[in-house]
Amino acid sequence: MKSTLMINGKILEEGKLVEKNLLLENHKVRDIIDHTVTVDEIIDVKGNVILPGIIDCHVHMREPGLTHKEDFFTGSKAAACGGITTFLDMPNSNPPTTTIQALDEKRKLAAKSIVNYGFHFGSTPDNLSEITEAKNIASVKVYMDATTGNLLVDKDESLTSIFRNAKRISVHAEGASVEKAINIFKSLDNKKKRLYLCHISTEEELKIIKKHKKANIFTEVTPHHLFLTNEDDKDGFTKMKPSLKTRQEQDALWSAVNKGLVDTIATDHAPHTVEEKKGENPPYGVPGIETILPLLLNAVNEEKLTLQRVVELTSQNPARIFNLKDKGHIKEGYDADFVIVDMNKEKEVKNEELKTKCKWSPFNGRKLKGWPVMTMISGRLIYDNGILNDTIKGRGVVYNE
């Protein structure tokens, strides 16, 4: 049983950075200590900050069926470089993940991922029997507004049946659909269920959520809505669902982030090729897994939010909302999934340096301060200052049901 000691690092304790060493054993945190001990391996963090690995609740890895855009291997390499140690993949692949057979096939395909992975299950007006049989899933995803793929469910009867038969429901809902989703969910009056509202982007949607907020209703926002506005929307590369909004709407999102109305920040990583985005009818979506953490760390350096809030939004809350076993915290007995960040490192986002298969970012050319420099999966170093070890394999997540 290999033992590892991480030395000269800082971790967050009650919102403050403190110098601690982490003793790792059997893929877990065995102890958090002030001294050194004899171990098989020592990793010098060199004064940088150790955070729980990012849990990205909302990605589209494009496999199966759309692997010219991304796949589980390329997407997971990009995730590792961005400090993401676990991702939850959405069902609008080809074929969509709306049957147990498709889910099983996706699990096999994801075995090539170098970070940990889980899956949302798709809903249609007529796959209720599949939904009730689906096990070990993050949530049942309901598309109440049109987006990439053909999974729209907009009839009240179908929506009520899906909500009734799912433990955790994630919804793509915009505008009036947000209130509709919340009202259907609340009509079931089941405190054990959870509703997760994806990529909220407007002040009006936030007002609706605030009005109806309960302990089992959760709100997600994305980096592109936090760091881009419709003033940046110049071509197909900034075409997305929901669309970019005004600076006023963006300010409302930031206010909700800092006041606690927003529960998670997730990428909605939705890569498309350069050729597709340059076409006459470019598809919706932008990549984001390599830039979420640098953008948020830069915001910390600009005092727009705290490092503690970043951890809550990207690690602790995702693990709690989706019941992920032993993830989201640096604690004894928890998985040794970490990202080590250099808060003083300044670097420009460059398309040519990205690991995502699509090789572009809407943040290309933006200089950011604060970058991930190391990523660990289950106590194994898979990314170290630009060098990627893509021979290590991640694992499917386990849920505390």
N, C-alpha and C positions, 0 to 999 in steps of 0.2 A: 504494500500500500504506500504509494508515493506521497511524501509530505513536502509542502512548499511554504516558504515564509516570504511575505511581501513586506519589505522594509522601506523606511523613509517616505511614507505616504501620509496623506491627511484624509480623514473621513468626516462626514457631517454627524455631529451629535447635538440634538436639540437646536438645529439651525446654525451651529458654530463649527468651524473647522478645527479639528484636534489631530495631533500627530499620534498615529497608532500603527502597529504592525499586525498583519493578518496572517494567522496560521491556517493553512488549508490542508485538508486531507480527505481522500475519497470523494473528490469533486465538490466538497462542501466547505463552509467556514467552520473550522473546529474551535477557534478562539480568537478574540481580539485582545492584543496584549501590548504592553509598553516595553517589554524586554525582547531579547533574542533567544532562540532555542536551536538545538541541533536538528537540521532537516536535510532532506535529499536535494532540495533546490532553493536558492535564494533569488528573488526578483527585486531589484532596486528600482523603486518608483521615482527616485530623484526629486523628492519634494513636491511632486504633483498630487492632484486630488483624485481619490478613488471614489467613484460613484457606483451605485447599482447599475447593471447594464440596462440600456433602454429597452423597454417593451413596446414595440410598435403595434398597436391594436388594429391597424387598418392599412394593409398593403395589397397590391395586385401583382403577384409574381408571374402572371401570364402563362403559367403552365398548368394544364396542357392546352395545346391548340394555338397559342399565340407566342411561341417561343422565339420568333424572330425579334420580338421586343425585349424579352427578359425570360429567364428561367430560374429555377430554385437555386442552381449553383451560382450563376452570375449575380443574381439578386442578393444571395446570402453573402457573397464576397463584398458587395457594396455595403451591405448592412454592417458587416464586421468593421469595415473602415470608418463607418459612421458612428460606431459605438453601440449599435443595436445588437443585443444578444438573443432576443426573442421577437419573432413577428407572428402576427395572426393574419392569415391570407383570406381574401374575400372570394366569394363563389362564382363571380361572373367570368370564368374561364370558358374554354370551348372543348368538350361539352361543359356546361355549368355544373357546379357541385350541388345538384338537387336530388341525387339518389345515393343510397348507401354504396352502390357499386362505384360511382364516380368519386365518392369520398375515399373509399379504400384505394382506388387507383392513384388519387392525389397524394395520399400518405406514402405510397411506394415511390412516387416521383420525387417527393420532398426529402427522401433519405440522402440525396446528394448535397443537401444544404449543410453549410459549415457552421451555421448558428441554429438555435432552437426554433421550433415552429409549431404552429397550431392552425386550426381552420374554423372559419365561419361556414355554416351550412346555408344553402340557398333555399328560398321559398318560391312557389308558384301557386296559382289558384287551385291546383289539383295534386299536390304532392304531400298532402297531410299525413298519409301513412308512412312516408319516408321520414318526415320530420319527427314523428313520434318514435321512430326506431333509431334515429341518429344518436350515437353515443360519443363521448369524449370530444365535444365540440365547444368552441368559444361562445357561439350564439347562433341563432337563426337570423339571417339577414333578410330584411324585407325592403324591396325597392318600391317606394310609394310615388316616386317621380322618375321620369325617363332618364336613363343614363346609358353607359356602354353595356351592351348585351341586351337580351330580351327577357327580362325577369320582372317586368312591371306587375305589381299587384295593387289595384286601386278600388276594388269593390269592398264595401264595409263588411259584408258577410264573410268573405274570404279572409280579410284582415283579422276579424274577430276570432275566427277559427284558428288561424296561425298563432296569434298572440296567446290564445288559451292553451295551446298545445306545446308552447316553447317555454323553457325556463328563463332564458336570457334572449331578448330580442334586440337586434341592432337595426336601425332604420335609416335609409336614405330618404329624408323628408325635407322639403323646402317650403318656405312660406306657410300657407294655410295647412299643409300636410303635417307640419310639426304639431299643431294643436289637435288635429285629428288623431294622430298617433297617440298622443298623451291621453286624450279622452277615451279612446278604446282601451288603452292599457289600464287606466284608472277604473274603468267600468268593471274590470275583472276582480278588483279589490283583493289581490293576492300579494301579500307582503313578501313572499319568497321569490317572486318574479323580479326581473330587472329589465329596464328599458334604456337602451344606449342610443343617443341621438348623434348621428355621424355628421361631421363637417358643417357645423352650424356657422353661418356667415353673415347674419344681419342683426341689426339692433332689434327689429320687430320680433324675430325668432327668440332672441334672448329675453325679451319682455314676456313672451308667452311662457317660456321655461320658468322664469322667475315666479310668475303667477301660480304655476302648477307644481313647483319644485317639491319633491319628496325624496326620502332617503334612498329610494330604489330607482330614481330617474337620473340619468347621467348625461353629461354634455361633452362632446368632443369638438375641438377646433383644429385647424391645420396650419402648418407654417406658412403656406402660400397666402392664406387669408390674413395672417398676422404680419407678414413682411412684404406683401405686394398689394397694390390697389389697382383700380381700373385705369389709373394714370399710366401704369406699367403695361397695360393690355394693348399691345401693338400688332400682334400677328398670331399665327397658329400656335406658337410655342407657349402662349399664355391663355389658350382656350381650355377651359376646365368646367367641371360641374361640381358644386355650384360655381358660378362665375365669380371673377374678382369684383370687389365692391368698392364703394367710395372710402375716402379717408375717414369720414365720420363713422361709417360702419366699422372700419378697422379699429378706431378709437374705442368703440363700444365693446369690441371683442377683448381688447387689452384690459379694459376696466373690469370685464367679467372674469378674465383670467386672474387678476390680482385680488378681486373680491371673493373668489371661491365659487362663483357660479359655474365656471368651467372646470371639469373634472380631469380631462386628459387633453394632451396635444399629440396627435398622430399624423403620419405623413400623407395618407391616402396616396402612397407611391403608385403612380399609374403611368409607366413608361410607354412611349411610342417612338418609332424611328424618326430620324430627322426628315427622311423622305415623306413619311406620312404627315408630319406636321407642316411641311412645306406645300402639301397638296391643296387642291381647290376646296376640299371639305375636310379640314384637319380634325382628327378625333379628339375627344375630351380627355384631359389628364396631363399631369406633369410628374416627373420623377422627384423623389425627395429624401430617400433614406440616408444619403451621404451628407446632407446639409442640415437636417433638423437640429442636431446637437450643436454644431458651430454657430448656427443662427441664434439659438437660445443662449449659448454661452456668451456670445457677443452682446446680446440683450442684457445679460447679467452684468457684464462689464460696463454697459451704458446705464445701469441701475434702473432698467425697466421692470425687472423682477428679480427675485432672489434665487440663489442656487438651491436652497431648500425647496422652493416652489417648483423649480425644474424637476427635481427628483420626485416630488409628489405627482406632478402631471405626467411624467414619462415612465415612471417605474412603480412607485407605491400604489397609486390609484389604479393603473391598468391591472396589476396583479390582484388587487382586491375586487375590482369590478367583475373580472372574468374568473375569479377563484383559482388563480394559478398557484399550484403547490410549490412552496419553498422559493418563491421568486419575489423580486421587487425591493428587497432590503439587504443591507449588509449586517447579518445577524448570525449568531451561532446556530448551526443546523441548517442554514439556508444554502441554496446553490451558490457556488463561487462564480457567478456571472457578473463581471465588472467592466466598466470603462474607466480608464485612467485619462484624465484631461489636464492639459497644460493651459491654465487660464490666461497666460501671457503670450502664447504663441499667436502670431499674426500671419495670416496666409490668405491668398486670393483663391476663390473657387474657380477652377479651370476645367472646362469640358474634357480636355484631352487627358486629364489625370483621373477621371471618374472610372469606377469599376463597373457601374451599371452598363448593361449591353447597349442601351440607347445612346450613351456617350454625350449627353447634354443636360444642362440644368437651367431653369429660369433665373438662377442666381449667378450664372457665369459672369466673372469679372468683379463680383462683390468681394471686398476685402473684409475679413472677419477676424476678431480677436477672441481666442479661446477655441481649442481644437482637441479632439480625441487623439491620444498618442499611443495608447495600448488598449486592446480588448481581450478579455478572458472569457472563455466558455467552460463552465464546470471545472475551473481551476487550471485550464490549459490556455496558454498564450497563443492566440490565433492572429493577432495583429500587433506589430511592434514597430512604431516609428516608420511607417511606410512599407514595411515588409509583412507580407501576408502568408500565413501557413494555411493553405487551402486543402491540406490532407486530413485535417481533423473534421469530424462530422458532428453536427448538432443532434439534438434529440427532440422527439415529439413531446410537447408539454403535457403535464398531468394536472388534472383539475380536482380541487377539493370539493367534491359534490356532497 
